[in-house]
Amino acid sequence: MIYNFDEVVDRRNTDALKYDALQPRWGRKDLIPLWVADMDFRTPSFIIEALKKRLENEVLGYTMKPEAWYSAIINWVDKRFNWKISAEMLTFTPGIVPGLAMVIQSLTEEGDKVMVQPPVYHPFFLVTQHNNRKVVYNPLILENGQFRMDMERFKEDIKGCKLFILCNPHNPGGRVWAKEELQEVARICYENQTIVISDEIHADLTLPPHVHHSFATVSEEARLNSIVFMSPSKAFNMPGLSSSYCIIENDSIRRIFSAYVNGSELGEGHLFSFISVAAAYSNGTEWLEQVTAYIQGNIDFTDTYMKEHIPAIKVIRPQASYLIFLDCRDLGLSQEKLVNLFVDGAHLALNDGAIFGKEGIGFMRLNAACPQIVLKQALGQLQSACQKDQDIKR
């Protein structure tokens, strides 16, 4: 089947956060929304059809996790990441951020230290702070157009931390971590008795020729000292179903976490979450190949456009996902003026890089998972706004 990613789908007035929150957040509706991390492509038909089929039985009663949910995940993880797991290792969570909160609450105490690596997906430090834990910041280094870890500083910052939240692949930078990097992280964290939480929600959107390494697979130390979160929500554009899961190989860690989840009645899920996951993983290979190819084309287009028309904005090419971190520091603007340039000048809604930590100041995050005609219009508007800004400075 050939999927049409050029189709412009009207999502307005459906309570879509990306569209219907423009007015309350930016005070205007005339913005092209390239911010929230979902796609503007139709959710795959095989997922929609699976949900419709279930609705033919018009009783939406209590439900249990079907065997198809377990088997689909087990087979997918084996096929995609060469990781053999069992059903006992799986725990449903109603989204990865809620899952992070559940880990923090079950495996740490108030005041404990949790390390993150800014610039990074901001709920990592927000959920830590909201649970009265202390955030330790271990900044990444931008070098030759990609982020890397500062391992010497990592060794110092990790001391005394109960948890380390790893963004794997990285958001917003799109970095796919090398196996050797992850092995070093695993060794250091194991030696310091710091449990690693690996958020791998963007793993299925790893772009060729890059290869994603699920953290627990890189070494024995990683296997015994990690909690890996995954979900089909990004890859198959179904985040509204709030369905994710974690994989824990270490029996003692899993017992503590499971006791908290079961005691709080947080792991039951809902019937659509199970049906959609099974449908995505059982039928999604071809769709995923096509959508990643389209996303790669949009990334190529954005990179070329910036180099030719807006060279002051540098594209940090993502090795995974459809999120592009734009280095706008050469524009010479304060963060407030940079945001105003995008919003009031270009009429675009992007993520302010500063939300990912102070290391994100001077950056903006662009979501390229949209029809290319929309992306072309957005970049054209940005070019015009930048040119006008330069003319005013002259």
C-alpha positions in Angstrom: 0.0 0.0 0.0 1.2 3.5 -0.8 0.4 6.1 1.9 -0.2 9.7 1.0 1.7 12.0 3.3 1.2 15.0 1.0 -2.5 15.2 2.0 -3.3 18.3 4.2 -5.6 17.1 6.9 -7.7 19.8 8.6 -7.3 19.2 12.3 -8.8 22.4 13.5 -11.8 22.4 15.9 -11.1 18.8 16.9 -9.5 19.9 20.2 -6.1 19.1 18.7 -3.5 20.7 21.0 -1.2 21.7 18.1 -4.0 23.7 16.4 -6.7 24.7 18.9 -4.2 25.9 21.6 -2.7 28.6 19.3 -5.0 31.4 20.5 -4.6 30.8 24.3 -0.9 30.2 24.0 0.2 32.7 21.4 -2.7 35.1 21.3 -3.3 34.5 17.6 -4.8 31.9 15.3 -2.9 32.7 12.1 0.2 30.6 12.9 1.4 27.5 11.1 1.8 25.1 14.0 5.1 23.2 14.0 5.4 22.6 17.7 3.6 19.7 19.4 5.4 16.4 18.8 2.7 14.6 16.8 2.3 14.2 13.0 -0.1 15.9 10.7 -0.4 12.7 8.8 -3.5 10.4 9.2 -3.0 7.8 11.8 -2.5 4.5 9.8 -5.7 2.9 8.5 -4.9 -0.5 10.1 -5.0 1.1 13.5 -8.2 3.0 12.8 -9.8 -0.2 11.4 -8.9 -2.2 14.5 -10.5 0.4 16.7 -13.7 0.5 14.5 -13.9 -3.3 14.6 -13.9 -3.3 18.4 -16.6 -0.7 18.4 -18.9 -3.0 16.5 -19.4 -4.7 19.8 -21.3 -1.9 21.5 -20.4 -2.7 25.1 -17.4 -0.8 26.4 -17.0 -2.7 29.6 -14.0 -3.5 31.8 -11.2 -5.0 29.8 -8.1 -7.0 30.3 -4.7 -7.0 28.6 -5.1 -9.3 25.6 -2.5 -11.8 24.7 -2.1 -10.0 21.4 -0.7 -6.9 23.3 2.0 -9.0 24.9 2.9 -10.9 21.8 3.0 -7.9 19.5 5.4 -6.0 21.8 7.6 -9.1 22.3 7.8 -9.7 18.6 8.4 -6.1 17.7 11.2 -5.5 20.2 12.9 -8.7 19.0 12.6 -7.8 15.3 13.5 -4.1 15.6 16.0 -4.1 18.4 17.2 -7.7 18.7 16.1 -7.8 22.3 14.4 -11.0 23.5 12.0 -10.2 26.4 9.2 -12.1 28.2 5.7 -11.0 29.2 6.7 -10.8 32.8 9.1 -7.9 32.0 6.3 -5.7 30.6 4.3 -3.2 32.5 1.7 -0.9 30.9 1.9 2.8 31.7 -0.6 5.5 30.6 2.1 7.5 28.8 5.8 7.8 29.4 5.9 10.9 31.4 3.4 9.4 33.9 5.6 6.4 33.9 8.6 8.5 34.8 6.7 9.9 37.7 5.8 6.4 38.8 9.5 5.4 38.8 10.5 8.5 40.7 7.8 7.9 43.3 8.5 4.2 43.7 12.3 4.1 43.6 13.3 7.4 45.3 12.5 9.6 48.3 11.9 13.3 48.5 15.1 15.2 48.2 16.9 12.4 46.3 18.9 13.5 43.2 17.9 12.7 39.6 20.2 13.6 36.7 19.1 14.8 33.3 21.1 16.1 30.3 19.9 19.5 29.0 18.9 20.7 26.5 16.4 17.9 26.9 12.7 17.2 26.8 11.5 19.4 29.6 9.1 17.0 31.4 12.3 15.2 32.5 13.2 17.9 35.0 9.6 19.2 35.5 8.3 15.8 36.7 11.3 15.5 39.0 10.8 18.9 40.5 7.0 18.3 40.9 7.8 15.3 43.0 10.2 17.2 45.2 13.3 15.6 44.0 16.5 17.5 43.2 17.5 17.8 39.6 21.1 17.5 38.7 22.0 19.0 35.3 24.6 17.3 33.2 24.8 19.5 30.0 25.4 18.0 26.6 28.0 19.6 24.3 27.2 20.7 20.8 30.1 19.8 18.6 30.4 19.6 14.8 26.6 19.9 14.5 25.7 17.1 16.9 25.3 16.8 20.7 27.6 14.6 22.6 28.0 13.6 26.3 30.8 15.1 28.4 31.9 11.8 30.0 34.4 13.4 32.4 31.7 15.7 33.8 29.2 12.8 33.7 31.4 10.8 36.1 31.3 13.7 38.6 27.7 14.8 38.3 26.3 11.2 38.6 27.7 10.8 42.1 24.9 10.6 44.7 22.1 10.4 42.1 19.5 7.7 42.5 18.2 7.9 38.9 19.5 9.1 35.5 16.9 9.9 32.9 18.4 9.2 29.4 16.7 10.5 26.3 17.5 7.7 23.8 17.3 8.9 21.0 17.7 12.5 22.1 15.0 15.1 22.0 15.3 17.9 20.9 18.7 17.2 19.3 17.8 14.0 17.5 21.0 12.2 18.4 21.2 8.4 18.2 23.7 7.4 20.8 26.5 5.0 19.8 26.6 1.7 21.5 30.0 2.6 23.0 28.6 5.7 24.6 25.7 3.8 26.1 28.1 1.1 27.4 30.1 3.8 29.2 27.0 5.3 30.7 25.9 1.9 31.9 29.3 1.2 33.5 29.4 4.5 35.3 25.8 4.3 36.5 26.2 0.7 37.7 29.3 1.6 39.7 27.4 4.5 41.3 24.3 2.5 42.0 22.3 4.9 39.8 19.3 3.3 38.0 19.0 4.4 34.3 15.6 5.3 32.9 15.8 5.1 29.1 13.1 7.0 27.3 13.0 5.4 23.8 9.8 6.8 22.5 11.5 8.0 19.3 13.4 4.8 18.7 11.2 3.5 15.9 11.8 6.7 14.0 15.5 6.2 13.8 16.6 7.4 10.3 18.9 5.3 8.1 21.8 4.7 8.2 21.7 5.2 12.0 20.9 2.3 14.3 19.1 2.6 17.6 20.5 0.6 20.5 18.0 -0.1 23.2 19.8 0.7 26.4 19.3 -2.6 28.2 20.9 -4.5 25.3 24.3 -2.8 25.3 25.8 -4.6 28.2 25.1 -6.8 31.2 25.5 -3.8 33.5 22.8 -2.0 31.4 20.5 -5.0 31.5 20.6 -5.3 35.3 20.3 -1.6 36.0 17.7 0.0 33.7 14.1 0.7 33.1 13.3 1.1 29.4 10.2 3.0 28.3 8.8 2.5 24.8 5.6 3.3 22.9 4.2 3.3 19.3 2.6 6.7 19.9 5.2 8.8 18.0 6.0 6.3 15.2 2.4 5.6 14.4 0.9 9.0 15.4 -1.4 7.9 18.2 -0.3 9.8 21.3 -3.9 10.7 22.1 -4.4 7.0 23.2 -1.9 7.4 26.1 -0.4 3.9 25.7 3.1 3.1 26.6 5.0 0.4 28.4 8.2 -0.3 30.3 10.6 -3.2 30.2 12.5 -4.2 33.3 14.8 -7.2 33.3 16.0 -6.9 36.9 13.7 -8.8 39.1 14.2 -6.7 42.2 13.7 -3.4 40.4 10.6 -4.8 38.7 9.1 -6.0 42.0 9.4 -2.6 43.6 8.0 -0.8 40.6 5.2 -3.3 40.0 4.2 -3.1 43.7 3.8 0.6 43.3 1.9 0.4 40.0 -0.4 -2.4 41.3 -1.0 -0.7 44.6 -2.0 2.6 42.8 -4.2 0.8 40.2 -2.2 2.6 37.5 -1.4 -0.3 35.2 -4.8 -1.4 34.0 -5.0 0.6 30.8 -8.0 0.9 28.6 -9.2 -1.3 25.7 -8.2 1.1 22.9 -4.6 1.3 24.3 -4.1 -2.4 23.9 -5.9 -2.8 20.5 -4.0 0.1 19.0 -0.5 -1.2 20.1 -1.2 -4.7 18.8 -2.4 -3.3 15.5 0.6 -0.9 15.1 3.2 -3.5 15.8 1.5 -6.3 13.9 0.9 -4.3 10.7 3.2 -1.3 10.8 6.5 -2.2 9.1 5.6 -0.9 5.6 3.9 2.3 6.9 6.9 3.0 9.1 9.4 2.6 6.2 7.3 5.1 4.1 6.8 7.7 6.8 10.5 7.7 7.8 11.4 8.2 4.2 9.0 11.1 3.9 10.3 12.6 7.1 13.9 12.2 5.9 12.9 14.1 2.8 11.5 17.0 4.8 14.6 17.1 6.9 16.8 17.3 3.7 14.5 20.0 2.4 14.8 22.1 5.6 18.5 21.7 5.7 19.0 22.7 2.1 16.6 25.6 2.4 18.3 27.0 5.4 21.8 26.8 3.9 20.6 28.5 0.7 18.2 31.1 2.1 18.7 31.6 5.8 22.3 30.6 6.5 22.3 32.3 9.9 20.0 29.5 11.1 21.9 26.1 11.4 20.0 22.8 11.2 21.0 20.2 13.7 20.2 17.2 11.6 18.2 14.7 13.6 19.4 11.1 13.4 16.0 10.0 14.7 12.5 11.5 14.7 10.9 14.4 12.9 12.0 17.1 15.4 14.6 19.6 14.1 16.6 21.7 16.6 17.4 25.0 14.9 20.5 26.9 16.0 19.5 30.5 15.6 22.3 32.1 17.6 23.9 33.7 14.6 20.8 35.9 14.2 22.1 37.8 17.3 18.7 38.1 18.9 17.7 37.8 22.6 15.4 34.8 23.2 12.4 37.0 23.5 13.1 38.7 20.2 13.9 35.3 18.6 10.5 34.0 19.6 8.8 37.2 18.4 10.6 36.8 15.1 9.0 33.3 14.6 5.6 34.2 16.0 4.9 37.8 15.0 7.3 38.0 12.1 7.0 34.6 10.4 3.6 33.6 11.8 4.9 30.2 13.0 4.4 28.3 16.2 7.5 26.4 17.2 8.8 25.3 20.6 11.0 27.9 22.3 14.4 26.3 22.8 14.7 27.8 26.3 12.0 25.3 27.6 14.6 22.5 27.2 16.9 24.2 29.7 19.2 27.3 29.6 21.4 25.4 27.1 18.5 25.8 24.6 18.6 29.6 24.6 19.2 30.7 21.0 17.4 27.6 19.6 13.9 26.8 18.3 12.5 23.3 17.8 10.6 22.6 14.5 8.3 19.7 13.9 8.8 18.5 10.3 6.1 15.8 10.3 3.8 17.6 8.0 3.0 17.7 4.3 6.0 19.2 2.5 3.8 22.0 1.0 3.1 23.2 4.5 6.8 23.1 5.4 7.7 25.0 2.2 5.2 27.7 3.1 6.5 27.9 6.7 10.2 28.2 5.7 9.2 30.9 3.1 7.5 32.9 5.8 10.6 32.5 8.0 12.9 33.7 5.2 10.7 36.8 4.7 10.7 37.6 8.4 14.4 37.2 8.7 15.0 39.4 5.7 12.7 42.1 7.1 14.5 41.9 10.4 17.9 42.4 8.7 16.5 45.3 6.7 15.3 47.0 9.9 18.8 46.6 11.5 20.4 48.2 8.5 
